[in-house]
Structure formats: structure tokens, C-alpha cells
Amino acid sequence: MRIRKLSCLKFTILTGFAIFIVINIKSVGEDEQNLQAEEEHPENGKRNIANLRTKDTDILESVPVQSSQSKEKPDPAESEAADSLAGERINELPNPLSSREDSQVNQSQDKQKSQLSLKDILEKLKEANKAQIIHNESLFGPITNDTIVIVVQVHDRIKYLRHLIKSLSLAAGIDQTLLIFSHDVWDEQLNNLVRSIDFAQVLQIFYPFSLQTHTNTFPGESSRDCPRDAKVHRVISSKCTNSAWPDIHGHYREAKFTQTKHHWWWKANQVFSSLRATKDFTGLFLFLEEDHYVSEDFLHVLKLMSLEKKKSFPEVDILSLGTYLKKFNFRANGKQAEITEWISAKHNMGMAFTRVEWMKMVSCSELFCKYDDYNWDWSLQHVSLNCMKEKLQVMMMKGPRVFHIGECGVHHKKSDCDSNLVMDKVKNILKTANTFLFPAKLSVGRMGLKKKVKLKKGNGGWGDKRDHDMCRNMTSVG
């Protein structure tokens, strides 16, 4: 009898232990499945900032805002920030082994892209570029020479673009602008986001020579292209297409780096020479990028700058709303603008100019297209120093109205790519500067350069003759 009781006890213990193990294994399996589902379908998880809602109005309202992590209250008179708030800008050709911007592409976008055939995408691009439909034209048109045309270069970072659009929607006078979004990726989520804009006229154009539509042929990368780090003396006798065209550092082209300069040049030529809405436009064009953010008074300040230029400083070529200064003292500098020689590393953010200045640039297209640097702004700097009769002059706001929030991309590398962290910094700056926004007038002064501007050796990435020829072919002069 005692043996039977012990056996029953052992059986009960073993059974309970087995049930415990089964429950835990099931729990672990469910956790793994949930984690895998979150990775495969980030649109269902909290980490997908780019998730779009069904209603258009919700699209613009779904920007997540985090409270500041800083325990110290910023000084209202002076806010400190690192270069461009998103870290120091890297101009040289990136290390191919480092993390790249394309690793940040939203997974749901990748799946959407794969559902469209290359033929479908090409047809959609062609139709859109031919139609040139201006949305909301009946509400806010027509376009006059007093309209400000804002041109935004877009790749595929939808979470940054969402922040930019939100900031644009809050700006005074935005209903008097034309927003042109120039894309190098066809993506329905991006398109839906842009088309949901209801506060200004909107036009989309699509760069037709993108890596998306040229996956295995130039200007994409072909299997016959020379590897980036191939030794020149070894490939001369080989059959790789571009063996005779390494860059100044001895490397061969990488399509993912050349695209940005090609896109910038194509976009500028389109808005000044080809688009029906702007080819005869003589007013201001403001150039932004998908990872910029604007203040509520950026248009107000831009108009004041334009008035100062017309009235007192006709030698100014470029109006710059952004800056890479490390300190923003809006109490002292909120209405301060300075005139100096244009320097690509300092004055390439939030640039505005007219057709007059563009004609100076495009007249030097040969030098722009041949200069061995994959950065469009360094190429423009080379043009300013070596082609123009007078070097480009800039009027720059010392209290910036355009901010760079892109923590990860071609020129910025950080391990943590959370756009909200930078947004917190920008919002704190603008909150403390609120009293000093919308100045009645500007105080403009001249600033001499401490030393003569000399462009260092180009960053390379642009030695291939095919890139030079394509750049020339996209140029519209006159």
C-alpha cells in the first residue's frame, strides 16, 4: 500500500513537471513567432514609424512625438547642438563595409516594390512625368511669380519625409507655395503620403534613371562593371566596362553613390527648363531634402531675405535658411543674416535662388559634370571657384529656419537612427526661440572670410565617363 502511494506521488510530480515544460516551450515558441512577425511585418508593430493609416488626414497626423530625454532645461537665449543636429557631415566616399542608408529602407516598402514589375513602374513614371498633375490647384492656384516654389528631393526614408511634411503644414503662408516632390523611388506609401497634402499645391516628378528601374544596367550596376576596389593595372586588360575610368582615388564607380548627384542635377534642370508650371517662372525656388525640417516662419524670413537682396544686396546669389553652426542664439541672431562667399559645407541646406542664378550655374555644366566628386554641393563649389566670373555669394540666416534631422544617410552615420531623438532637439530649439520668430525686419551684415577658400581634393566616386556623359545629356541650357 505504501509503495502504491509513493508511485502515485512520483507519477503526479513527473506529470506536473512535464506540463510545466510543455507550457514554457509553447510560450517561448509564441514569443519567437511574435518577434518574427514583428520583423517581417513591422507595420503591425510599434517600431514602424512609417505606418500609414487608411484616411489621408490621418497620414499627416501620425507623426510620433517623444518627450525630451534631457534633464537640463535649455537656455532660451542659446541652444547648443552638434553639427546639423544629426551629427557631423561625412563628405568623402563612404566605406562600403559601413552601414548604408539603403539598410534603413522600410521593409513594407520593399515588399510593395516587389509587387510591381519593372515594366509597370516605368509606365507609371512616364505617365506621371508627362501628366504633371498639380493637386489642389483649384484651391490654391494659380501660380504667379510671387509664389515660392519648394522643391524636395526624396529617396525612400518615409519617417523623415513625414516630419518634413508636418513642419511644412504648420508654416505661415504655406498655402501660397507650390510643393514639387522629386522622387527616385516609386513607392505607393510615399505617393499616398505626398498626395494626402491638403494645405498647398503639390506636384510630383520622378527621376527616370534610378537604381530601382536600372537594376542590372547603367546607371545602375552591371555584372560587367569593374569591382570598386579592383586594381587598375589588373583590370586594364580585362573585359570590365569601365576599366579605363577609375576615380582620383583609384576606385571604380558605385551606382548607389552617383545617384544623388544625378538626381539633383536632373531635378534642377526639370524645374527650370521642362516643367510646364515652372519653366517660365521667375520667382524663388527653395531646395529642400526629405530629412529637413522647417520652422513656422521660414517663408516669412525667406521673403525678408529676398527683399533685402533686391533692395541692398544684388550681388547675393543664394539665400540659405539652414546652417551648420553648433550654437543657435536666437535672442541675438534670430533676425541676423550675414553675407559671405558661398561654401558648400556650410551653406548647402535650405538654398533658395532664382532663374538668374541658375543660368550662372548651368553655364558651367561641363565642369560640374566632369568634376570627380559624387557630392552635388562640392561639385557646385568647384564650379564657383573655377568657372564663374564672380564666386557665388550667400546670405545666410544665423538663426536657422531649416534643420537637418537625418541621423542616417549618405553623409551621416550613427548606430542609433531614431529620427525622434533629433526631432526632440529641434522642437526644443524652436520652442525656446518662439519669442524671436517672425521678425519685422532683418539685420544684414557682411562677414569676411578668415582665409581664402580652397577646395580640397575631390571626394571621388565620379570618375566614370558614362556618368559625365549622362550628366551632360540631362542638361538644358537656355
MOMOJO-V630968 format. One line per field, one symbol per residue. ss: DSSP state (2 for helix, 1 for strand, 0 for the rest). psi: psi as a letter, one per 20 degrees, with the letter a starting at -180 (. if undefined). burial: 1 if it has 16 or more other ideal C-beta (glycine too) atoms within 10 Angstrom, else 0. A space follows every 10 residues. Layout:
ss: ???
psi: ???
burial: ???
//
This chain:
ss: 0222222222 2222222222 2222222222 2222222222 0222000000 0000022222 2000000000 0000100111 0000000000 0000000000 2222002222 2222200222 2222222222 2001102222 0000000111 1111000222 2222222220 0002221111 1110000222 2222200000 1111110000 0000000000 0000000000 0222200000 0000000000 0000222222 2222222222 2222000000 0000111110 0111000222 2222222222 2200000111 0100001102 2220011111 1002222000 1110222222 2200222222 0010022222 2222220000 0011111000 0111000000 0000000022 2222222222 2202220000 0011110000 0000000001 0000222222 22200000
psi: ghggghgggg ggghgggggg ggghgggggh gggggghhhh miiirhinhj pqrgphhhgi ijoppqqqip ippqphhopq qrpjhjrppo hrpqpiirqr hiijpphhgg gghiiprhgg ghgggggghg glpoqjhhhi rrpriiqpoo opppdjnhhg hggghghhhi ppjhijrppo poqjpophgg ghggiipjjr qpppqpoikr hhimhjqpja pqiiqqqgjq pgihihiajq gkhjlraijj qqqohihhhg gggggggghg hhhhphhihj pjbpppprrh krpqrhjhhg hhhgghghgh gimiipgppo irqkqiponh ghjhjpqqpa pppgihkjpl pprahghhhg ghikhggghi pmpiphhhhh gggghigqgp qpqqopphnq ipqpjohpah jpoqhokohh ghhggghggh ghjhhjrlqh rqoprqoqph qpppprpqia jliphhgggg gghipop.
burial: 0000000000 0000000000 0000000000 0000000000 0110000111 1100000011 0010000000 0001000010 1001111010 1111000001 1001110110 0010010000 1100100110 0101110001 0010001111 1111111111 1111111100 1001011111 1111111011 1011111011 1111111011 1111000111 1000110101 0000100001 1110111000 1111111111 1111111111 1110101100 1011111111 1111111111 1101110110 0000011111 1111100111 0011111111 1111011111 1111101101 1101101111 1111111111 1111101000 1111111111 1111111111 1111001011 1111111111 0110011000 0101000000 0000100111 1111001101 10011000
//
